[in-house]
Amino acid sequence: MNPRAWRGLFAALAFLSLFVGFGLRAIRIKRTKAWPRTSATIHSAKMEVTELDDKTDILLPCFAFSYVAAGYNHSRRCSLSTD
C-alpha cells in the first residue's frame, strides 16, 4: 500500500472508533436513567477497638452511615481492615 492509502485507512479507522465510542456512550447514559435516585449521609467516622479473636484486639476505622435508594431508608455500619 502506498502512503496515501495508509492515511485513508487510518482516517477511516479513527472515524469508526469515534462513531462507536459515541454510540456506546449514548447507550450507557440511557441505561443509567433507569437507576434509582440516591442520597447518603455519614453519621460518624472514628477509630474503634474491635475484637479480632479471643486474644487479639485491633484498632480499625469504623463508619456509620445511612442512605435513601428508590425511596427506602437504609442504615449501615462498617469497619475497614486489610489482610
C-alpha positions in Angstrom: 0.0 0.0 0.0 1.2 3.5 -0.7 1.3 6.2 2.0 -1.9 7.9 0.7 -3.8 4.6 1.2 -2.4 4.2 4.7 -3.6 7.7 5.6 -7.0 7.0 4.2 -7.2 3.7 6.2 -6.1 5.4 9.4 -8.6 8.2 8.9 -11.4 5.7 8.3 -10.5 3.7 11.5 -10.3 6.9 13.6 -13.7 8.0 12.4 -15.1 4.5 13.0 -13.7 4.4 16.6 -15.2 7.8 17.3 -18.6 6.8 16.0 -18.6 3.6 18.1 -17.3 5.4 21.2 -20.1 8.0 21.0 -22.7 5.2 20.3 -21.6 3.3 23.4 -21.6 6.5 25.5 -25.2 7.1 24.4 -26.2 3.6 25.4 -24.6 3.9 28.8 -26.3 7.2 29.5 -29.7 5.7 28.5 -29.1 2.8 30.9 -28.3 5.0 33.9 -31.5 6.9 33.6 -33.3 3.9 34.9 -31.1 3.8 38.1 -32.9 4.8 41.3 -32.2 8.2 42.9 -30.0 8.1 45.9 -28.7 10.3 48.7 -26.4 9.4 51.6 -25.2 10.8 55.0 -22.1 9.8 57.0 -23.1 10.0 60.7 -19.7 9.0 62.3 -16.2 8.0 61.4 -13.8 7.1 64.1 -11.2 4.6 65.2 -12.5 1.8 67.3 -11.0 -1.2 69.1 -12.5 -4.3 67.6 -12.1 -7.9 68.8 -10.3 -10.0 66.2 -10.4 -13.2 68.2 -10.4 -14.2 71.9 -6.9 -13.0 72.4 -6.4 -10.1 70.0 -8.0 -6.7 69.7 -7.3 -4.4 66.7 -7.8 -0.7 66.0 -10.0 -0.1 62.9 -11.7 2.8 61.2 -15.4 2.4 61.6 -18.2 4.3 59.8 -21.9 4.7 60.4 -24.0 5.9 57.5 -27.5 6.0 56.1 -28.8 6.3 52.6 -32.0 6.5 50.7 -32.4 4.5 47.5 -35.6 4.4 45.5 -37.5 5.9 48.5 -36.3 3.3 51.0 -34.2 4.2 54.0 -31.2 2.1 54.9 -28.6 2.4 57.7 -25.3 0.6 57.9 -22.1 0.4 59.9 -18.9 -0.9 58.6 -15.2 -1.3 59.5 -12.3 -1.3 57.1 -9.4 -3.7 57.5 -6.7 -5.3 55.4 -5.3 -8.8 55.2 
